């Protein structure tokens, strides 16, 4: 899409504005998602990662870390849970998934957006499960692995399919 290709050429302050813009779009989506009740505590589908996947080729690794920090801090401030376990779980999941997704994006001939979404979801949820072992002093988290894997497949698929539809040539969002 031409819009995203144009962003690649931005430098200086304009580049920072782009990062902030996409961080706040992602934050808004995460905030809306946080307003709905969750059947499983701390569990979200992760619709905000649609924005991340759409710009995976636009920003560098450092810029993505900044984007995730802005997103997580802004949502935590709005919902008043900054520096609480959900904040640390979200930050851990976001950063770990960005690492994997950005590395996989370098191999576009091997991994599709759908595959990158699945891997990001799995890594995010597994890293949060392992961190929760220490935050909540759980003696054993092996009971979490299978449900987390299944939920990751479902949520990663949903996010991946939506991203693929939005980025396809036949989508409603097109450059003129």
C-alpha positions in Angstrom: 0.0 0.0 0.0 1.3 3.4 -1.0 0.5 5.0 2.3 2.8 2.6 4.2 5.5 2.9 1.6 5.4 6.7 2.0 5.9 6.4 5.8 9.1 4.4 5.3 10.7 7.6 3.8 9.8 9.8 6.7 12.7 11.0 8.9 13.3 13.1 12.0 10.3 14.5 13.9 7.9 13.2 11.2 9.1 9.6 12.0 8.4 10.1 15.7 5.0 11.5 14.9 4.3 8.4 12.8 5.3 6.1 15.7 3.1 8.0 18.1 0.2 8.0 15.6 0.3 4.2 15.2 0.9 3.7 18.9 -2.3 5.7 19.8 -4.4 3.9 17.1 -3.2 0.7 18.7 -3.9 2.1 22.2 -7.4 3.1 21.2 -8.2 -0.4 19.9 -6.7 -1.9 23.0 -8.7 0.5 25.2 -12.0 -0.4 23.4 -11.1 -4.1 23.8 -10.4 -3.6 27.5 -14.0 -2.3 28.0 -15.5 -5.7 27.2 -15.7 -8.4 29.9 -13.2 -11.2 29.6 -14.1 -14.9 30.1 -10.5 -15.5 31.2 -8.7 -13.0 33.5 -6.0 -10.9 31.8 -6.9 -12.5 28.4 -7.6 -10.4 25.3 -7.8 -11.2 21.7 -5.2 -8.6 20.9 -6.9 -6.6 18.1 -4.4 -3.8 18.7 -1.8 -6.0 17.1 -3.6 -5.6 13.8 -2.1 -2.2 13.6 1.4 -3.6 14.5 1.1 -6.2 11.8 0.1 -3.6 9.2 3.2 -1.6 9.8 5.6 -4.5 10.5 7.8 -3.5 7.5 7.6 0.2 8.1 9.4 0.6 11.4 12.7 -0.6 12.8 13.0 -2.9 15.8 13.8 0.0 18.1 10.9 2.0 16.8 8.6 -1.0 17.5 9.8 -1.2 21.1 9.0 2.5 21.5 5.5 1.9 19.9 4.8 -0.9 22.3 5.9 1.1 25.3 3.7 4.0 24.3 0.8 1.7 23.7 1.1 -0.2 26.9 1.7 2.9 29.1 -1.1 4.9 27.6 -3.6 2.1 28.0 -2.4 1.4 31.6 -2.7 5.1 32.5 -6.3 5.3 31.1 -7.4 2.2 33.0 -5.3 3.0 36.1 -3.3 -0.2 36.2 0.1 1.1 35.5 2.8 -0.8 37.5 0.4 -3.5 38.4 0.6 -7.2 37.3 -1.6 -6.7 34.2 0.7 -3.9 33.1 3.8 -6.0 33.4 2.1 -9.0 31.7 1.0 -6.8 28.8 4.5 -5.2 28.4 6.2 -8.6 28.6 3.8 -10.1 26.0 4.1 -7.1 23.7 7.9 -6.9 23.7 8.4 -10.6 23.3 5.9 -10.8 20.5 7.5 -7.8 18.7 10.9 -9.5 18.9 9.6 -12.7 17.2 7.3 -10.9 14.7 10.0 -8.5 13.6 12.5 -11.3 13.1 10.0 -13.3 11.1 9.1 -10.3 9.0 12.6 -10.4 7.6 11.7 -13.7 6.0 8.6 -12.7 4.1 9.2 -15.3 1.5 8.9 -18.0 4.2 6.3 -16.5 6.7 3.0 -14.8 5.8 1.3 -12.2 7.9 -1.0 -15.0 9.1 2.1 -17.0 10.3 3.7 -14.0 11.9 0.4 -13.3 13.7 0.2 -16.8 15.0 3.8 -16.8 16.3 3.3 -13.4 17.9 0.2 -14.5 19.7 1.8 -17.7 20.9 5.0 -16.0 22.1 3.0 -13.2 23.8 0.7 -15.6 25.7 3.5 -18.0 26.6 5.7 -15.2 27.9 2.8 -13.9 30.0 2.1 -17.4 31.3 5.8 -17.7 32.4 5.8 -14.2 33.9 2.6 -14.9 35.8 4.4 -17.8 37.5 6.6 -15.3 39.2 4.1 -12.5 39.7 1.5 -14.7 41.2 3.8 -17.2 42.8 2.3 -20.2 41.0 4.1 -23.4 41.8 3.5 -25.0 38.4 2.3 -23.5 35.1 2.3 -26.6 33.1 -1.5 -26.7 33.3 -1.5 -23.4 31.4 0.5 -24.5 28.4 -2.1 -26.4 26.4 -5.0 -23.8 27.0 -2.6 -21.0 26.2 -1.5 -22.7 23.0 -5.1 -23.3 21.9 -6.1 -19.7 22.7 -3.1 -18.4 20.9 -4.0 -20.3 17.8 -7.5 -18.9 17.9 -6.6 -15.3 18.6 -3.6 -15.3 16.3 -5.8 -16.6 13.5 -8.4 -13.9 14.1 -5.9 -11.1 14.1 -4.0 -12.6 11.1 -7.1 -13.0 9.0 -8.3 -9.4 9.8 -4.9 -8.0 9.0 -4.7 -9.9 5.7 -8.1 -8.7 4.7 -7.3 -5.1 5.6 -4.0 -5.2 3.7 -5.3 -7.1 0.6 -5.7 -5.3 -2.7 -9.5 -6.0 -2.6 -9.9 -4.4 0.9 -12.0 -1.4 1.6 -8.9 0.5 2.7 -7.1 1.2 -0.6 -4.9 3.9 -2.0 -6.5 5.8 -4.8 
